[in-house]
Amino acid sequence: GRLEAVTQQMGYHPQYLDSFLKTQHYLLHMDGPLPFDCRHYIAIMAAARHQCRYLVNLHVLQFLRAGGDPQWLRGLDFIPPKLRNLNEINKILAHRPWLITKEHIEKLLKISEWSWSLAELVHAVVLLAHCHALASFVFGCGCEQDEGPGGRGSLKPLSPGNQCFCEATTGNGCSQDLLRINRKRSLDSCMELDSLRERVQRIQVETEGREETRLLQQDREEGEGQGVEVGRTEHRSDPSAGLSPLADTDGEVTGATNLECYMQDPDFGYQDFARRDEDQTQVFRVQDYSWEDHGFSLVNRLYSDIGHLLDEKFRMVDGLQSSAMAKRQGCEPSVFKRGIWNYIHCMFGIRYDDYDYAEVNQLLERMLKVYIKTVTCYPEKTNSEMFDRFWKQFKHSEKVHVNLLILEARMQAELLYALQAITQYMI
């Protein structure tokens, strides 16, 4: 249940890894507006938008450990309406965040039995953006691919596979509290795996038994000419759909047989912002709404301390050393990093008035731009050819650095749109 492949890659930049782990831990495991099982289910919904089985399987396991209802794993039709109502904003944030409006926010916050509070919604929005961006990193660094001769495999691990990921960063900024927590989790996961596997298999057997009884009853009613309400038949035809975590012969958790059960409108995806309808939306100008001047204070007020953790993470990735990487491109490190960051934001319709966008084409060669756009906008389409052609001139740590820039720039872009919509609703 650990992000081992991801944290091994981030371990090439240990100070960033420390900041990432603190944010991840706070979002999922510390006091906050949302129940713990709901947090992991929201993460499942977010990862499913990009068909990221690595993250879906991880959070399915943690959802059950947090006491989540196994029936929810059958898909969105089986979760409370309040949680299901988050689907629309999840879909838009993942693919076209510029479409989010105050009306989307108002719909979720309106007074009803299933309404969200502002604090809950901010927590959910940060979780969604975090998991969407993390999915980009997972695909960008090859963590999603099968290892071995037939697949690209994840990048070279920093430490042996059985080593707790925090041990790789001891003495390099990883806090002792996190080290202790994750060592305990490592032991817990070994002890819980067998019982969890038995629990899920028992749930599946019970579910299939109930489903068989229900279908027999339905057949009898239809035979008697009585009307039967139609609904959810696509999920009922496969009673085990979405009940993903099962253990293979090596004891590893595998599964997520049907990711589409965790989303609606699966064909909704990224569209080039430049090709939008002119009356649909306007360019987002950072001078009018920025993270530093607006987003930080709002998110920190509604979800205590998360603003400081996110801000530290944004600053950490901006401060990573990249002199060799920039030298290869013939420019200063700050210029190269800003070019990548602003190019990513530009793809989401976010513009900086003080930046000359002609620099992007000068700084970033074509294959680098193709790679960045794919990992940012539709990471599930990242393929080995694109991966290999992009990596040739970079060191391993530099490859990870580029993916960290993608992760953070994408996350900030989603947050800017969502927080601006929340601000407009509040005004």
C-alpha positions in Angstrom: 0.0 0.0 0.0 3.0 2.3 -0.2 4.0 4.7 -3.1 7.3 2.8 -3.3 8.0 3.2 -7.0 7.1 6.9 -6.9 9.1 7.7 -3.8 12.1 5.9 -5.1 12.1 8.2 -8.1 11.5 11.3 -6.0 14.3 10.2 -3.8 16.8 11.6 -6.3 15.7 15.0 -4.9 15.4 14.2 -1.2 14.4 17.6 0.0 11.4 17.6 -2.4 10.6 14.0 -1.4 10.3 15.1 2.2 8.0 18.0 1.3 5.9 15.7 -0.9 5.5 13.0 1.9 4.4 15.6 4.4 1.7 16.9 2.1 0.6 13.4 1.1 0.4 12.3 4.7 -1.5 15.4 5.8 -4.0 15.1 3.0 -4.8 11.4 3.6 -4.0 10.6 7.3 -4.2 13.7 9.4 -7.2 15.6 10.9 -9.3 17.3 8.2 -12.8 18.0 7.1 -13.3 14.7 5.2 -13.6 11.1 6.6 -10.6 8.9 5.9 -12.4 6.4 3.8 -13.9 9.2 1.6 -10.4 10.6 1.1 -9.2 7.4 -0.5 -12.3 7.0 -2.5 -11.9 10.5 -3.9 -8.3 9.5 -4.8 -9.7 6.4 -6.6 -12.1 8.6 -8.6 -9.2 11.0 -9.5 -6.8 8.3 -10.6 -9.4 6.5 -12.6 -9.9 9.6 -14.9 -6.4 8.8 -16.2 -6.7 5.0 -16.1 -3.9 4.9 -13.5 -4.2 1.4 -12.1 -1.1 2.0 -9.9 -2.9 4.7 -7.8 -6.3 3.1 -8.0 -5.0 -0.2 -6.6 -3.1 1.6 -3.9 -6.1 3.6 -2.7 -8.5 0.7 -3.0 -6.3 -1.1 -0.5 -6.1 1.9 1.8 -9.8 2.6 1.5 -10.6 -0.9 2.9 -8.0 -0.5 5.7 -9.7 2.8 6.6 -13.0 0.8 7.1 -14.6 1.8 3.8 -17.7 0.0 2.6 -16.6 -2.6 0.1 -19.8 -2.1 -1.9 -18.5 1.3 -2.9 -15.8 -0.5 -4.9 -18.4 -1.7 -7.4 -18.5 1.8 -8.8 -20.1 5.2 -8.6 -23.7 3.8 -8.7 -23.0 2.3 -5.3 -21.7 5.3 -3.4 -23.6 8.0 -1.5 -25.0 10.8 -3.7 -22.9 13.4 -2.0 -19.7 11.7 -3.1 -21.1 10.9 -6.5 -21.9 14.6 -7.0 -18.2 15.2 -7.0 -17.8 13.4 -10.3 -18.5 16.4 -12.5 -15.9 18.6 -10.9 -13.4 15.7 -10.9 -13.9 15.2 -14.7 -13.5 18.9 -15.5 -10.5 19.4 -13.2 -8.7 16.4 -14.7 -9.1 17.4 -18.3 -10.4 21.0 -18.9 -10.1 22.9 -15.6 -10.9 26.2 -17.4 -14.5 25.1 -17.6 -15.0 25.2 -13.8 -17.4 28.0 -12.8 -19.0 29.3 -9.6 -22.1 27.4 -10.7 -20.3 24.1 -10.3 -19.3 25.2 -6.8 -22.8 26.4 -5.9 -24.4 23.1 -7.0 -22.2 21.2 -4.6 -22.7 23.7 -1.7 -26.5 24.2 -2.1 -28.6 23.5 1.0 -29.8 19.9 0.7 -29.4 16.5 2.3 -26.2 15.9 0.2 -24.6 19.3 0.3 -20.9 19.9 0.9 -19.4 22.4 3.3 -16.8 24.8 2.0 -14.1 23.2 4.1 -15.0 19.7 2.8 -15.0 20.9 -0.8 -11.6 22.5 -0.5 -10.2 19.3 1.0 -11.7 17.3 -1.9 -10.4 19.8 -4.6 -6.9 19.6 -3.2 -7.1 15.8 -3.2 -8.4 15.6 -6.7 -5.7 18.0 -8.0 -3.0 16.1 -6.1 -4.0 12.7 -7.5 -4.4 14.0 -11.1 -0.9 15.5 -11.0 0.5 12.4 -9.3 -0.9 10.3 -12.1 1.1 12.4 -14.5 4.2 11.6 -12.5 3.4 7.9 -12.4 3.0 7.6 -16.1 5.9 10.0 -16.8 8.4 8.0 -14.8 7.1 4.7 -16.0 5.8 3.5 -12.6 2.6 2.4 -14.2 4.3 0.1 -16.7 4.9 -3.6 -16.1 8.5 -4.4 -15.4 10.4 -6.9 -17.4 11.4 -7.5 -21.0 7.9 -6.9 -22.3 7.4 -3.5 -20.7 9.3 -0.2 -20.2 9.3 -0.7 -16.4 9.8 2.0 -13.8 13.1 3.9 -13.7 16.1 2.5 -11.9 15.2 2.2 -8.2 17.1 4.3 -5.7 17.1 1.5 -3.1 16.5 -2.2 -2.8 12.8 -3.2 -3.3 12.3 -4.4 0.3 13.7 -1.3 1.9 11.3 1.2 3.4 11.3 4.2 1.0 12.1 6.6 3.8 15.3 4.8 4.6 16.7 6.0 1.2 16.4 9.6 2.3 17.6 9.3 5.9 19.9 12.3 6.6 18.7 14.1 3.5 15.7 15.9 4.9 13.2 13.1 5.5 11.8 13.8 9.0 12.2 11.1 11.7 8.5 11.2 12.4 7.7 10.2 8.8 10.4 7.6 8.9 8.9 6.0 12.0 5.3 6.2 10.7 6.2 4.6 7.4 8.3 1.9 9.0 5.3 1.0 11.2 3.1 1.0 8.1 5.5 -1.3 6.3 5.1 -3.8 9.2 1.4 -3.3 9.3 1.0 -4.0 5.6 2.8 -7.3 5.9 0.5 -8.4 8.8 -2.7 -7.2 7.2 -2.2 -8.5 3.7 -3.5 -12.0 4.4 -6.5 -11.0 6.4 -7.3 -8.3 3.8 -7.2 -10.8 1.0 -9.5 -13.1 2.8 -11.9 -10.3 3.6 -12.2 -9.1 0.0 -12.6 -12.7 -1.3 -15.3 -13.3 1.3 -17.1 -10.1 0.3 -17.0 -11.1 -3.4 -18.6 -14.5 -2.6 -21.3 -12.9 -0.5 -22.0 -10.3 -3.1 -22.2 -12.9 -5.9 -24.6 -14.9 -3.8 -26.9 -12.0 -3.1 -26.8 -11.0 -6.8 -27.7 -14.5 -7.9 -30.7 -14.5 -5.6 -31.8 -11.1 -6.8 -31.5 -12.1 -10.5 -33.5 -15.3 -9.9 -36.2 -13.2 -8.2 -36.2 -10.7 -11.0 -36.6 -13.5 -13.6 -39.6 -14.9 -11.7 -41.2 -11.5 -11.6 -40.6 -10.9 -15.3 -42.1 -14.3 -16.0 -45.2 -13.3 -14.2 -45.5 -10.2 -16.4 -44.7 -7.7 -13.6 -42.7 -4.6 -14.5 -39.2 -4.4 -13.3 -37.4 -1.1 -12.7 -34.4 -0.7 -15.0 -31.2 0.8 -13.8 -27.6 0.1 -13.1 -27.8 -3.0 -15.3 -24.4 -2.5 -16.8 -22.9 -2.9 -13.3 -25.2 -5.7 -12.2 -24.2 -7.9 -15.1 -20.8 -8.2 -13.4 -21.3 -8.4 -9.7 -17.5 -8.4 -9.1 -16.9 -5.3 -11.2 -14.8 -2.8 -9.3 -14.1 -5.2 -6.4 -10.5 -4.9 -7.4 -8.0 -5.8 -4.7 -7.0 -9.5 -4.8 -3.7 -11.0 -4.1 -1.7 -13.0 -6.6 0.6 -15.9 -5.9 3.4 -13.6 -4.7 1.2 -11.9 -2.2 1.1 -8.6 -4.2 -2.2 -6.7 -4.3 -3.5 -6.5 -7.9 -6.8 -5.9 -9.4 -8.9 -2.9 -10.6 -10.5 -4.9 -13.4 -12.9 -2.2 -14.5 -11.7 1.4 -13.9 -14.7 2.8 -15.9 -17.0 1.9 -13.0 -15.3 4.7 -11.1 -16.1 7.4 -13.6 -18.9 8.8 -15.9 -18.4 10.1 -19.4 -15.1 8.3 -20.0 -14.8 9.9 -23.4 -14.4 13.4 -21.9 -10.8 14.3 -22.2 -8.4 17.2 -22.8 -9.0 19.6 -25.6 -6.5 22.2 -26.7 -7.3 25.4 -25.0 -6.3 27.4 -28.1 -9.1 25.6 -30.0 -11.9 26.4 -27.6 -15.0 28.3 -28.6 -14.2 32.0 -28.1 -17.3 32.6 -26.1 -16.7 29.6 -23.9 -14.1 31.1 -21.6 -11.3 33.7 -21.3 -7.6 33.4 -20.8 -6.7 33.1 -17.1 -4.3 35.9 -16.2 -2.1 35.3 -13.2 -2.0 39.0 -12.6 -5.7 38.9 -11.7 -5.6 35.7 -9.6 -2.4 34.1 -8.4 -1.4 31.4 -6.0 0.7 33.7 -3.9 -1.8 36.6 -3.6 -5.1 34.7 -3.6 -5.1 30.9 -3.7 -2.8 30.4 -0.8 -4.8 32.5 1.8 -8.1 31.0 0.7 -7.1 27.3 0.9 -5.2 27.9 4.1 -8.3 29.6 5.7 -10.7 26.8 4.8 -8.4 23.8 5.3 -5.9 24.7 8.0 -2.2 24.4 7.2 -2.6 22.8 3.8 -1.7 26.1 2.2 1.7 26.1 3.9 2.5 22.5 2.8 1.5 23.2 -0.8 3.4 26.4 -0.9 6.5 24.7 0.5 6.2 22.0 -2.2 5.8 24.6 -5.0 8.9 26.5 -3.7 10.8 23.3 -3.3 10.5 22.2 -6.9 11.3 25.7 -8.0 14.5 25.6 -6.0 15.8 22.3 -7.3 19.2 22.5 -9.0 19.1 22.1 -12.8 22.4 23.7 -14.0 23.5 20.8 -16.2 20.0 20.4 -17.6 19.8 24.1 -18.5 23.3 24.1 -19.9 22.3 21.4 -22.4 19.5 23.7 -23.6 21.9 26.7 -23.7 20.3 28.8 -21.0 20.2 29.7 -17.3 18.6 27.2 -15.0 15.8 29.6 -13.9 15.0 30.5 -17.5 14.7 26.8 -18.5 12.5 25.9 -15.5 10.3 28.9 -16.1 9.9 27.9 -19.7 8.7 24.4 -18.8 6.4 25.8 -16.0 4.8 28.5 -18.2 4.4 26.1 -21.2 2.4 23.7 -18.9 0.2 26.6 -17.6 -0.3 27.9 -21.2 -1.8 24.5 -22.2 -4.4 25.1 -19.5 -5.1 28.7 -20.6 -3.1 30.4 -17.9 -0.9 33.3 -19.0 1.7 35.5 -17.5 1.7 39.1 -18.9 5.4 39.5 -18.2 6.6 36.5 -20.1 7.6 36.3 -23.8 6.1 33.0 -25.0 8.4 32.9 -28.0 11.0 31.7 -25.6 9.2 28.4 -25.2 9.9 27.4 -28.8 13.5 28.5 -28.4 14.1 26.6 -25.1 12.2 23.4 -25.6 12.9 21.2 -28.5 10.0 19.5 -30.3 10.2 16.1 -28.7 10.6 17.6 -25.2 7.4 19.6 -25.8 5.5 16.5 -27.1 6.6 14.6 -24.0 5.6 17.4 -21.6 2.2 17.9 -23.3 1.4 14.2 -23.3 2.4 13.6 -19.6 0.5 16.7 -18.6 -2.7 16.5 -20.6 -3.2 12.8 -21.3 -0.6 10.9 -19.3 -2.2 7.5 -20.0 -1.1 7.9 -23.7 2.6 8.1 -22.7 4.4 5.4 -24.7 7.8 3.8 -24.7 8.9 5.5 -28.0 8.1 9.0 -26.6 9.8 8.0 -23.4 13.0 6.8 -25.0 13.3 9.7 -27.5 12.9 12.2 -24.7 15.3 10.7 -22.3 18.5 10.4 -24.4 20.3 13.6 -23.4 19.2 13.8 -19.8 20.7 12.3 -16.6 18.3 10.2 -14.5 17.8 12.8 -11.9 17.1 15.4 -14.6 14.4 13.2 -16.0 12.8 13.0 -12.6 13.2 16.8 -12.2 11.2 17.4 -15.4 8.4 15.2 -14.2 8.4 17.0 -10.8 7.9 20.3 -12.7 5.0 18.8 -14.6 3.5 17.5 -11.4 3.6 20.8 -9.5 2.7 23.0 -12.5 -0.3 20.9 -13.3 -1.5 20.8 -9.7 -1.2 24.5 -9.3 -3.1 25.1 -12.5 -6.0 23.0 -11.4 -6.0 24.7 -8.0 -6.0 28.2 -9.5 -9.2 27.5 -11.5 -11.0 25.7 -8.7 -10.1 28.3 -6.0 -11.0 31.2 -8.3 -14.4 29.6 -8.8 -14.8 29.2 -5.0 -13.8 32.8 -4.5 -16.3 34.0 -7.1 -19.0 31.9 -5.4 -18.1 33.4 -2.0 -18.2 37.0 -3.4 
